[in-house]
Amino acid sequence: MIDKKTWDDAFNLAKAQVRHGNADYSDLRSVTEEIYKQMIDIKDVPDTYDVTPTSAQNKRLASSDSKFKHEVVNGKVRCAICGKLFKSISQNHLNTHENILRDDYMIKYGVNDKEMQGTIERHAKTGDDNSLTILSYVMKEYNLKRAEAKPFVIKQGFTDLVDLMAQAKEKGISALELLKEKVPVPKKKKE
């Protein structure tokens, strides 16, 4: 007896294979049958699995004789092996510890993927708080190339764009207005 819903799903998948050039139209029926068989096999697999650690895994978990505990401290995560704090424990860092794999670390210290990250919020600066935005305004207003903009700002008495932005914020005006106070914008030639 054929399960109609599963057959329809298999047929739709087979049509997609034909549409994308992975199967020939003349093979549509055989491809559908093959997909149907695989889907029936998948349905026979139990929905749950026993994930209790085996005795060998328990020994590995118990043998974590580290002096440090994997924990979040002030938004950063502490490596349970060396005790250093990071925004996240990466594979690059774990390579310094005899090339332990990230998954093995997570199993050994009983942490999940989310716990490998710190909780520091990363705020991207946007709009007039972003120095690249100010840089583009200066370039456009004074008709400068990117390489010329920073030296131009420094020549006007600022240490860099961030200093220009800070001084403008203190005065309660935009960075471009502050720069215009020091150097008027050259008049554009009419063509």
Backbone bond lengths (Angstrom), bond angles and torsions (degrees), N, CA, C in turn:
res aa  C-N    CA-C-N  psi(-1)  N-CA   C-N-CA  omega(-1)  CA-C   N-CA-C  phi
1 M - - - 1.441 - - 1.542 109.32 -
2 I 1.301 116.26 135.49 1.467 121.81 -176.60 1.525 109.52 -98.02
3 D 1.323 115.11 134.47 1.461 121.81 174.65 1.532 106.78 -80.67
4 K 1.350 116.22 110.52 1.460 120.92 -172.56 1.529 112.53 -60.56
5 K 1.344 117.66 -43.27 1.461 119.98 -178.30 1.532 110.51 -63.54
6 T 1.316 116.39 -43.78 1.463 120.08 179.61 1.527 109.86 -65.48
7 W 1.358 117.30 -39.35 1.463 120.46 178.49 1.533 110.18 -63.01
8 D 1.351 117.01 -42.87 1.467 120.49 178.75 1.535 110.64 -62.47
9 D 1.331 116.77 -42.57 1.466 120.31 178.05 1.532 110.74 -62.75
10 A 1.326 116.21 -42.52 1.470 120.75 179.61 1.526 110.17 -64.68
11 F 1.345 116.42 -40.11 1.464 120.62 179.77 1.535 110.69 -64.29
12 N 1.343 116.45 -41.57 1.470 119.93 178.58 1.531 111.15 -64.68
13 L 1.316 116.54 -39.20 1.466 119.46 176.89 1.528 111.10 -65.76
14 A 1.326 116.41 -40.24 1.463 120.44 178.57 1.529 110.77 -64.66
15 K 1.347 116.92 -40.87 1.467 120.02 177.18 1.523 110.26 -60.84
16 A 1.310 116.16 -39.72 1.470 119.83 178.55 1.529 110.36 -64.00
17 Q 1.320 117.25 -37.81 1.467 120.81 177.41 1.534 110.74 -63.04
18 V 1.330 115.85 -40.94 1.470 120.49 177.89 1.526 109.84 -67.04
19 R 1.328 116.44 -45.22 1.457 121.24 -178.36 1.527 111.56 -60.52
20 H 1.312 117.79 -36.14 1.458 121.72 -178.11 1.529 112.94 -91.41
21 G 1.324 115.92 6.69 1.462 119.69 174.51 1.517 114.85 80.10
22 N 1.331 118.21 12.24 1.459 120.41 179.77 1.522 112.16 -87.38
23 A 1.326 117.10 -11.00 1.465 121.68 177.22 1.528 108.14 -147.31
24 D 1.317 115.73 155.75 1.465 121.22 179.50 1.524 108.89 -88.58
25 Y 1.327 116.66 149.73 1.457 121.09 -178.50 1.528 111.24 -59.60
26 S 1.329 116.49 -34.84 1.473 120.05 -179.35 1.536 111.34 -66.76
27 D 1.320 117.56 -18.44 1.474 121.62 179.74 1.527 112.31 -97.99
28 L 1.329 117.39 10.12 1.457 121.20 -174.15 1.528 111.96 -56.03
29 R 1.328 117.24 -45.54 1.471 119.96 -178.29 1.528 111.25 -64.80
30 S 1.332 117.18 -46.34 1.468 119.35 -177.57 1.531 111.11 -67.45
31 V 1.329 117.25 -36.36 1.458 120.68 177.16 1.533 109.63 -65.64
32 T 1.342 116.66 -42.08 1.463 121.08 178.22 1.524 110.31 -60.86
33 E 1.329 117.01 -43.83 1.471 120.94 179.73 1.531 111.06 -62.55
34 E 1.316 116.82 -42.30 1.465 120.93 -179.57 1.531 110.95 -64.46
35 I 1.323 116.27 -43.81 1.476 120.58 178.86 1.527 109.36 -65.22
36 Y 1.332 116.61 -41.14 1.467 120.88 179.27 1.537 110.72 -59.44
37 K 1.329 116.37 -45.47 1.478 120.42 179.44 1.536 110.22 -60.25
38 Q 1.323 116.82 -43.29 1.462 120.45 -179.74 1.528 111.17 -65.10
39 M 1.337 116.29 -38.06 1.469 119.49 -179.93 1.528 110.85 -68.91
40 I 1.316 117.45 -37.24 1.466 121.36 177.22 1.534 109.18 -65.10
41 D 1.340 116.93 -41.66 1.464 120.35 178.21 1.533 110.44 -61.32
42 I 1.325 116.79 -39.48 1.460 120.95 179.34 1.527 110.17 -65.68
43 K 1.336 117.24 -38.72 1.461 120.50 179.85 1.522 111.97 -62.81
44 D 1.341 117.14 -29.62 1.454 121.23 -178.18 1.522 113.21 -77.20
45 V 1.343 118.21 -10.04 1.460 122.18 179.62 1.528 108.43 -77.45
46 P 1.330 118.62 136.98 1.476 119.06 179.79 1.524 111.55 -64.16
47 D 1.330 115.23 151.28 1.457 120.77 -178.27 1.521 113.01 -75.36
48 T 1.320 117.24 -23.76 1.457 120.20 -177.53 1.515 110.68 -119.94
49 Y 1.275 115.11 153.24 1.450 122.65 178.88 1.522 108.65 -129.24
50 D 1.314 115.95 149.11 1.451 121.08 176.26 1.524 107.88 -81.28
51 V 1.322 116.34 114.88 1.459 120.14 -177.11 1.525 112.25 -111.56
52 T 1.325 116.54 17.67 1.455 118.27 176.03 1.522 108.83 -66.91
53 P 1.319 116.57 137.22 1.461 119.43 -177.55 1.524 111.65 -61.85
54 T 1.316 115.58 142.89 1.459 120.38 175.64 1.521 108.49 -74.31
55 S 1.308 117.15 171.37 1.465 119.68 -178.90 1.526 110.75 -62.93
56 A 1.339 117.62 -35.13 1.467 120.37 178.10 1.532 110.26 -64.99
57 Q 1.335 116.35 -40.58 1.458 119.61 178.51 1.522 110.52 -68.00
58 N 1.325 116.73 -38.05 1.464 119.89 177.97 1.520 110.99 -61.01
59 K 1.326 116.45 -39.41 1.462 119.83 178.17 1.519 110.24 -63.74
60 R 1.352 116.60 -42.58 1.468 120.43 178.37 1.514 110.86 -62.21
61 L 1.349 115.79 -42.40 1.460 119.42 -179.66 1.524 110.81 -65.79
62 A 1.317 116.08 -41.22 1.461 119.79 -178.08 1.521 111.94 -71.97
63 S 1.342 116.96 -24.05 1.453 119.70 -175.02 1.524 113.22 -84.49
64 S 1.321 117.39 9.92 1.457 118.34 178.78 1.524 108.34 -73.62
65 D 1.309 115.66 86.55 1.454 122.54 -175.58 1.524 111.11 -89.55
66 S 1.302 116.27 39.95 1.454 121.34 -178.95 1.521 110.37 -78.33
67 K 1.318 115.75 147.82 1.463 121.41 176.40 1.526 110.32 -77.70
68 F 1.318 116.75 -16.36 1.457 121.32 -173.18 1.518 110.96 -112.21
69 K 1.315 114.51 158.60 1.453 121.55 178.79 1.526 108.16 -113.00
70 H 1.327 116.73 137.31 1.462 120.48 175.32 1.526 106.36 -71.51
71 E 1.334 116.50 114.48 1.455 120.65 -177.42 1.522 110.26 -155.23
72 V 1.311 115.54 164.25 1.467 120.99 176.09 1.524 107.48 -97.99
73 V 1.341 115.29 126.88 1.461 121.91 -179.45 1.524 108.17 -127.65
74 N 1.318 116.98 117.88 1.468 122.19 -179.86 1.525 112.41 50.28
75 G 1.311 116.38 42.28 1.460 120.84 176.81 1.509 114.88 85.30
76 K 1.323 117.29 -8.67 1.465 120.31 178.65 1.519 108.75 -108.56
77 V 1.331 116.64 157.90 1.453 121.52 -178.26 1.532 109.37 -104.23
78 R 1.329 115.98 135.07 1.461 121.45 -178.55 1.526 109.43 -91.26
79 C 1.319 116.25 131.18 1.461 121.91 175.06 1.524 107.82 -71.31
80 A 1.317 116.70 127.66 1.455 120.80 -177.60 1.529 111.87 -73.25
81 I 1.316 118.26 -12.76 1.461 121.20 -178.62 1.525 111.00 -89.48
82 C 1.350 116.34 -50.89 1.469 119.38 -174.67 1.521 113.74 -109.55
83 G 1.325 117.94 -14.84 1.448 120.88 177.94 1.518 115.53 86.70
84 K 1.336 117.87 -0.91 1.463 120.23 -179.98 1.521 110.20 -74.03
85 L 1.354 115.63 152.49 1.458 121.49 179.24 1.527 110.39 -99.56
86 F 1.331 116.30 138.55 1.465 122.68 -178.72 1.518 109.72 -139.70
87 K 1.337 115.70 159.91 1.461 119.81 171.08 1.525 109.12 -64.96
88 S 1.339 115.76 -36.21 1.459 121.49 173.95 1.522 108.42 -155.44
89 I 1.323 115.74 152.16 1.467 120.57 176.98 1.524 106.07 -87.41
90 S 1.320 116.11 112.35 1.467 120.89 -176.50 1.523 110.68 -103.46
91 Q 1.316 114.97 166.93 1.464 119.90 176.84 1.521 110.23 -64.17
92 N 1.331 117.19 -33.86 1.469 119.78 177.37 1.522 111.06 -58.84
93 H 1.333 116.79 -42.77 1.461 118.94 178.31 1.526 110.30 -66.98
94 L 1.322 116.57 -43.30 1.464 119.78 -177.61 1.524 111.85 -64.66
95 N 1.329 117.03 -25.46 1.471 119.78 176.65 1.519 111.54 -63.47
96 T 1.328 117.91 -23.65 1.466 120.59 177.92 1.520 111.38 -75.14
97 H 1.324 116.50 -11.00 1.464 122.07 179.31 1.525 109.68 -109.69
98 E 1.306 116.74 66.95 1.467 123.43 177.92 1.531 111.74 55.55
99 N 1.327 116.85 35.90 1.463 123.24 175.58 1.531 113.47 54.25
100 I 1.314 117.14 39.43 1.462 119.89 176.15 1.527 108.32 -65.78
101 L 1.311 117.20 137.96 1.461 120.84 179.17 1.525 109.73 -78.22
102 R 1.305 115.42 149.96 1.461 121.58 -178.08 1.536 110.49 -58.42
103 D 1.334 116.24 -43.86 1.468 120.29 179.66 1.525 110.99 -62.75
104 D 1.347 116.94 -40.13 1.462 120.60 178.83 1.533 110.57 -64.89
105 Y 1.322 116.56 -39.80 1.467 121.16 177.32 1.525 109.42 -60.93
106 M 1.335 116.05 -45.79 1.457 120.62 -177.78 1.533 110.91 -62.83
107 I 1.329 117.00 -39.41 1.464 120.44 178.17 1.524 110.19 -68.99
108 K 1.327 115.88 -47.12 1.460 120.71 -175.75 1.518 112.26 -59.98
109 Y 1.340 117.27 -40.80 1.451 120.64 -176.31 1.524 113.23 -103.14
110 G 1.336 116.45 6.87 1.463 121.32 173.77 1.511 114.63 62.96
111 V 1.332 117.14 42.90 1.465 120.56 178.93 1.520 109.94 -118.83
112 N 1.307 116.23 155.71 1.459 119.69 176.87 1.533 109.76 -101.68
113 D 1.312 115.71 178.66 1.464 121.43 -175.23 1.530 111.65 -60.20
114 K 1.331 117.13 -40.86 1.462 120.44 -179.05 1.526 111.34 -65.30
115 E 1.328 116.78 -33.75 1.461 120.56 -179.19 1.523 112.77 -75.29
116 M 1.328 117.22 -6.08 1.463 121.23 175.75 1.535 110.21 -81.93
117 Q 1.333 117.00 -7.43 1.459 122.82 -179.40 1.520 109.86 -107.37
118 G 1.292 116.52 145.40 1.459 120.58 172.25 1.511 109.86 -76.98
119 T 1.315 116.24 -179.31 1.465 119.92 -178.02 1.519 112.39 -112.40
120 I 1.330 116.93 17.77 1.456 120.23 179.29 1.524 108.88 -68.02
121 E 1.327 115.70 128.55 1.458 119.37 177.10 1.517 108.50 -81.92
122 R 1.294 114.96 135.06 1.460 119.93 179.12 1.520 107.82 -106.13
123 H 1.315 115.75 113.83 1.459 120.54 -179.16 1.520 108.87 -101.86
124 A 1.309 115.84 118.48 1.464 120.13 175.89 1.525 107.95 -82.56
125 K 1.295 115.07 134.55 1.459 118.74 178.19 1.516 108.03 -78.48
126 T 1.312 115.26 136.40 1.455 119.86 -177.30 1.521 109.72 -128.18
127 G 1.291 114.56 163.12 1.464 120.83 175.06 1.509 113.38 57.28
128 D 1.324 116.40 -132.62 1.467 121.73 -175.72 1.523 113.10 -75.52
129 D 1.340 118.46 -3.25 1.462 121.35 174.15 1.526 111.36 -89.74
130 N 1.316 116.83 -6.49 1.457 121.24 -176.78 1.531 109.03 -98.14
131 S 1.329 116.32 124.13 1.466 119.80 -176.97 1.533 111.96 -65.18
132 L 1.324 117.64 -28.94 1.469 119.16 177.64 1.529 111.08 -67.69
133 T 1.328 116.07 -34.96 1.467 119.70 176.92 1.524 109.66 -64.68
134 I 1.336 116.21 -45.55 1.466 120.73 178.94 1.524 109.63 -62.30
135 L 1.321 116.51 -41.28 1.469 121.08 178.05 1.530 110.09 -57.35
136 S 1.329 116.90 -44.92 1.470 119.52 -179.49 1.529 111.13 -65.72
137 Y 1.356 117.35 -37.30 1.465 120.15 177.00 1.530 110.76 -61.68
138 V 1.327 116.32 -45.95 1.472 121.34 -179.08 1.522 109.96 -62.50
139 M 1.328 116.35 -44.44 1.470 120.20 -179.82 1.529 110.99 -60.81
140 K 1.321 116.08 -44.12 1.461 120.33 -178.10 1.527 111.42 -68.78
141 E 1.325 116.12 -46.58 1.460 120.93 -175.33 1.527 112.31 -66.69
142 Y 1.323 117.51 -39.55 1.463 121.56 -176.66 1.528 112.66 -103.84
143 N 1.328 116.54 9.76 1.465 122.69 176.89 1.543 111.20 52.66
144 L 1.329 115.09 54.57 1.466 121.10 -178.01 1.520 110.44 -112.38
145 K 1.322 114.14 155.47 1.462 119.54 171.23 1.516 107.04 -83.83
146 R 1.321 116.95 161.46 1.460 120.83 -176.96 1.532 111.80 -56.63
147 A 1.312 117.12 -43.69 1.467 121.28 -178.64 1.538 112.06 -66.11
148 E 1.321 117.14 -20.86 1.470 120.93 -178.82 1.530 112.88 -90.59
149 A 1.333 117.31 -19.23 1.465 120.72 -171.86 1.527 112.93 -67.52
150 K 1.324 118.28 -47.92 1.463 120.10 -178.09 1.529 111.49 -64.05
151 P 1.356 118.75 -48.60 1.469 117.87 176.44 1.533 112.69 -58.73
152 F 1.328 117.80 -33.82 1.456 122.39 177.81 1.533 110.32 -62.06
153 V 1.343 116.43 -45.59 1.465 121.25 179.93 1.529 109.94 -65.15
154 I 1.332 117.30 -41.66 1.470 121.51 179.68 1.528 110.19 -64.12
155 K 1.331 116.70 -38.62 1.470 121.67 179.77 1.534 111.28 -62.91
156 Q 1.325 116.98 -24.40 1.465 120.82 -178.65 1.537 111.86 -85.98
157 G 1.353 117.16 3.63 1.459 120.09 174.86 1.519 115.23 102.90
158 F 1.327 117.91 7.46 1.463 121.05 177.38 1.529 108.07 -101.20
159 T 1.333 116.63 151.90 1.474 117.97 179.03 1.521 111.35 -74.67
160 D 1.327 116.98 -33.41 1.466 122.56 176.43 1.530 108.44 -169.72
161 L 1.329 116.78 -171.95 1.464 120.25 -178.68 1.520 111.98 -64.81
162 V 1.329 117.10 -36.32 1.462 120.75 -179.48 1.528 109.86 -64.27
163 D 1.337 116.50 -39.25 1.468 120.56 177.01 1.527 110.20 -63.89
164 L 1.316 117.33 -43.13 1.467 122.01 176.33 1.524 110.05 -57.50
165 M 1.328 116.38 -45.59 1.463 120.62 -179.08 1.532 111.15 -65.44
166 A 1.342 117.15 -39.59 1.468 121.11 -179.38 1.527 110.97 -66.08
167 Q 1.330 116.41 -44.34 1.474 119.55 179.99 1.528 110.89 -65.37
168 A 1.332 116.21 -37.60 1.464 120.08 178.72 1.524 110.13 -65.88
169 K 1.315 116.46 -39.20 1.463 120.56 179.66 1.531 110.46 -64.93
170 E 1.340 116.23 -40.11 1.469 120.16 177.46 1.526 111.50 -59.93
171 K 1.340 116.33 -38.28 1.462 120.79 -179.13 1.522 112.52 -83.70
172 G 1.323 116.63 -10.87 1.457 120.57 178.72 1.521 113.23 77.75
173 I 1.326 116.88 26.37 1.469 120.80 177.47 1.521 108.51 -127.17
174 S 1.323 115.71 171.05 1.457 118.49 179.46 1.527 109.79 -76.71
175 A 1.319 115.56 157.80 1.465 120.71 -179.79 1.522 110.59 -60.86
176 L 1.309 117.13 -38.23 1.461 120.69 -179.03 1.530 110.73 -67.47
177 E 1.332 117.82 -38.25 1.475 120.98 177.92 1.530 110.47 -64.04
178 L 1.335 116.37 -40.92 1.464 120.10 178.65 1.524 110.40 -63.44
179 L 1.308 116.68 -41.51 1.464 120.50 178.76 1.529 110.49 -66.05
180 K 1.327 116.41 -37.70 1.472 120.49 178.61 1.522 111.71 -65.80
181 E 1.354 117.03 -29.72 1.465 119.95 176.40 1.528 110.48 -64.22
182 K 1.313 116.25 -37.73 1.468 120.74 -178.27 1.522 111.52 -81.73
183 V 1.335 116.36 -39.83 1.465 120.89 -177.86 1.525 108.60 -134.60
184 P 1.302 117.53 109.13 1.465 119.09 177.99 1.534 110.37 -61.85
185 V 1.299 114.22 150.42 1.467 119.52 -179.82 1.527 108.68 -72.32
186 P 1.339 116.73 130.82 1.485 118.58 178.85 1.525 109.33 -65.48
187 K 1.332 114.26 142.28 1.465 119.15 178.72 1.515 108.90 -71.56
188 K 1.325 113.52 138.72 1.467 119.62 -178.65 1.524 109.38 -83.25
189 K 1.336 113.64 139.04 1.477 119.25 179.57 1.516 109.16 -77.23
190 K 1.323 114.81 139.29 1.468 119.50 176.26 1.520 107.70 -83.26
191 E 1.314 113.12 137.47 1.480 117.77 -178.42 1.485 111.72 -100.10
